[in-house]
């Protein structure tokens, strides 16, 4: 009987005991640890944590962590060939619910052709910072096209969405200012806040009353950061209530529409347009790596804002400009978004189908309101095993657990695409429900 | 190596955001606070119902700042590390024992404790001659067997001390933010800027019916 099975009315444990101090393994149960346990340690050598982390990794990788960074051997289309690094096998034609290719644009023939033309004209890269020699005519065209699409005076292009947040927040805010972000804000927002040296606060997710409490009493410059769609829960920001608080407290607002630009709203401008508040939001940010299927990020707003950021967004001018072939692909992809609004209609039809299908089967998909569908497991000990079963069943979908989400808020993060066929969705849903039933997640 | 064991019925704990500025003031110079968010550190509040020990049965509350652990080859990696800056117990014997054996800073009066369990929640009340000191509410997730190591840092005059602690019991933890902390103005909480301490935990933990084992104190 283990000590933990002892009843309280058994004979008491000896209060003291003498034993020899022997060398002990770093982990009795490696799976009870996670990356957060290796974040920092006191000591004198920055390399102190390497050995325990590598020891931990060697043990946990085959037990489930191998499911991260699985190499894909085909385009991130609706069906994808994935290398199972545990068995060495290439699993072909898995139904892909992992990629953020929400409109299926990354492999459209028109986009690929535009990229090839740009490769022939410009070669591989831009070979310079955008502030010096890296700004191509293509890059300027993309910035104009994005500004026009978003209905703003101007836009600035960044090499990644991450660098857009870092460059914007770090470029705009200063020590002594206040930045208040939703608690589920992306790491790029957090890093931008740190680099800005402004005071940083976080309000409880989507709680306008909590935002008000965090802003109250602060007299200096204030910036509030929210996201259009939150990338782990798939829910929307309650923008009208949030904006009301910002106006009452004299705060500027930035909306990061990484997972919502090109998808939401009558014209696909994003969640701000969806709520009819496009012109009320001060700064619009988005990425090109999801709905447009490419790479990069942007900030859109007034010309004066963009002029200011040109001088202070370090992540932009201290990086090489976005490569011309990528830019050419984005220009074409954006043209398709404008020319084919039916892509969004198809996406939302697919989203409705899948959400209803899963809910009807008793699957917990949380408060999802978007193409990002969390399939809640809520058990950190079992999610990897279920993930392995899904992979072998024929579904490519990523397990997400602590520290990416809270402890025992583990889930599979499903991304629906306009490119998914009805067959993909039905077959995929059947596979998922079958595995969840087998594991007692649904009955 | 002498091991000291404490048998408990419940160990209820939760982690709350606190101001990093307060955490730095509390910690000795050689320790640094863990930051869960930029400028936000972690206050750990633990409450114990001890049912067996060298000094009999007693209740205890511990307020700690969470710090990075000390990685030592040949030793288990801890689940967490902390610096207790205020401990209070329900008996004088327990208080004297913890000061002498573990150099833990104490509030020098016996406090009253209440542990009310219902509907998967435990509400702990700590009182000083009837006046509330703090109220902690933690809810449970599923319990799984655990045998987890922790690092506890202390000081004694100029000495820097550490002790390894092991918790062996069924363990529940979650981050549903369903718990609550109410702190009152009291000498136990005077090191904290109370309005900077979050009223809800970002993590709730619960150990049931187990053993807490201390190794020997070591100088670091």
Interface residues (C-beta under 8 A of the other chain):
Chain A: X2 X3 X4 X6 X7 X8 X12 X13 X14 X15 X16 X17 X18 X19 X20 X21 X23 X24 X25 X26 X27 X28 X29 X32 X33 X37 X39 X40 X41 X42 X43 X48 X49 X51 X52 X56 X190 X193 X194 X199 X200 X202 X204 X379 X381 X402 X406 X407 X408 X409
Chain B: X1 X2 X3 X4 X5 X6 X7 X9 X30 X31 X32 X34 X37 X38 X39 X40 X51 X52 X53 X54 X67 X68 X69 X70 X71 X73 X74 X75 X76 X77 X79 X81 X141 X142 X144 X145 X146 X147 X148 X168 X169 X170 X173 X174 X175 X176 X177 X200 X202 X203 X209 X210 X211 X215
